[in-house]
Amino acid sequence: MKITFDNFSKSYGETVVFDNFCYVFESGAITAIMGASGSGKTTLLNAVAGLIDYEGSITPDIRKVSYVFQEPRLIPQKTVFANLDFALSSALPDKAIRKQKIEAMLKEVGLEDAMHKYPHELSGGMAQRVALVRAFLYPAEILLMDEPFKGLDKDLKNIVTATFLNLWQKDKRTTLLVTHDESEAKQIANYRLVISG
Amino acid sequence: MTQQPKKNLAKKRIWFAISIVTMIAMWWILSETYFRRNGVIPPPPEVLRQMGVAARSGTLWRNVYNTMWKVLVAFCLSFVLGFVVAVLAAKREEIHHFVTPIITVIRAVPTIGVILILFMIFRRPETSAIVIAVMMVFPMIYEGLLTSIKETDVKLLQMAKVHKVPFRRQVTGIYVPQMLPYAFSSSTAGMGMTLKVVIAAEIIGIPVANTLGTAMYRARQSLYNFGLLFMWILVAIIISFLLEAGIKLLGKVCMPWKR
C-alpha cells in the first residue's frame, strides 16, 4: 500500500513543521526518515497513525497501521501475553485465534518463555522485541517505527534488528522507519527521506 | 520468589513481631510500675480477662457488629462517592475547580464540631456517624483516585488508540490497573479513619445502642473502669489491624504484578 502525502501542513503554535509537504512512500518497502531533531520525523508517523490533526491529505484515508514506538509501551500491569492480547482485541475478536497467533509468533522470535512475564521482568531488548511482535501481529498494511533500536547496545540492537528483518521478510508492510543512524538506514531501508528542519 | 525478596519478607516479619512485642512489653511495664497505684493503665492479662468475659457474654460481638456495619456502609459510600467525583473531576476541569474548595473546607472543619452539628440535624446517631465518616474519608479517596487517573500514561493510551482498542477495554486494561495501587493505599488509610470517626461519633452521640463507642463511654461512666475501657480500645485496634490486613490481602489478589 502506497502512502501519499499531498500538501501536508502541520504547525505547533507558531512553529511551522511542514508546509505543503508532498511525498509518496512506496508500497511494501522500508523508507528511512532521517533529519535533525525537531525536523518533524515523528510528526509524520503520528499523522499517518491518526494521533494528530493536520492540514492537507494523506491517502489512503482509511488505514490500519501498526506502530513500534521509541519505547516498548507495554502495560506494566499485564504479562507479555496479556499485552499482546489487549492490542489485538479489536482486530481479532476471536479469543482462541488470538491466543494461537500470539503463541506462534512468540515462539517464532524465541520469546515463548517470556509469555507470562511482566514487562519489568524483561530486558530492554526483550521488551522491544515484544513491541515488534505486537506490531506484526496486528493486521495492518502499514508499519510505523520511531527509532525502535535507540538506546540498545550493539549486541541487543543486532538481535532486535534481526528479529525485525525476519518478521518483515514474511510480511512486507509499507514501513516508515524514523532513525538518526546512517548505518541502520543503509542496512535496513530500501529508500531514504531526509527532512531538513 | 527470588532469594532477595524472600529475605526482605522474613526481615519485615521479624521486625513486625519485635514491634508488637515491644509495645506489649512497654504497656505491661507501665501498668505494673508508674500506673500501678491508680490503675489508669491496666496490665494486659486483666484486659484479656475482660475481653474473655465480654466475648462469652456476647457483648463483644454485638458491639463490634453494631459499629462495623456503620464503618462498612460509611466506607463504601465514601469510596463510591470518591470514585465518581474523581472520574468526573478528571474528565471536566470545572468539576475539579468546584470540588477543591469544598474539600479544603471539609478538611479544615474540626471533626468534633461537625459531629455535634450533624447530631442536631439528623437526630439519629447511626446516620450522623455514617455522614461524618463519609465527610472525613471521601476527600482521602477522591484525591488518591484523581491522582491515579491524572497519572495515567498518555503513551499507553496512544498505543491503545493506534490499535483501535475500544474505550471500555482501555478502562479495564489501562485505567483500572493504574488506579488500583492508589485505591488500595487510600482504602487502607480510609478504613482506619472511618473506624476512628465512627467510634468518636458513637461516644459523642447519645449512647443508646450497644456499640464500641458507647461501650467506651459507659466504661468511663462506670467509675472509670479502665480495664473495660482498655479492652474496648484494644478491640478497636485489633479490628483496625484486621481490616488493614484484609485490604492488603485483597490488594495482593487484585494486583498480581506487584507480587
Interface residues (C-beta under 8 A of the other chain):
Chain A: A49 G50 L51 K64 V65 S66 Y67 F69 E71 R73 I75 P76 Q77 K78 F86 A87 L88 S89 S90 A91 Y118 H120 Y138
Chain B: K155 L156 Q158 M159 A160 K161 V162 H163 K164 V165 P166 R169 G173 I174 P177 Q178 L180 M255 W257
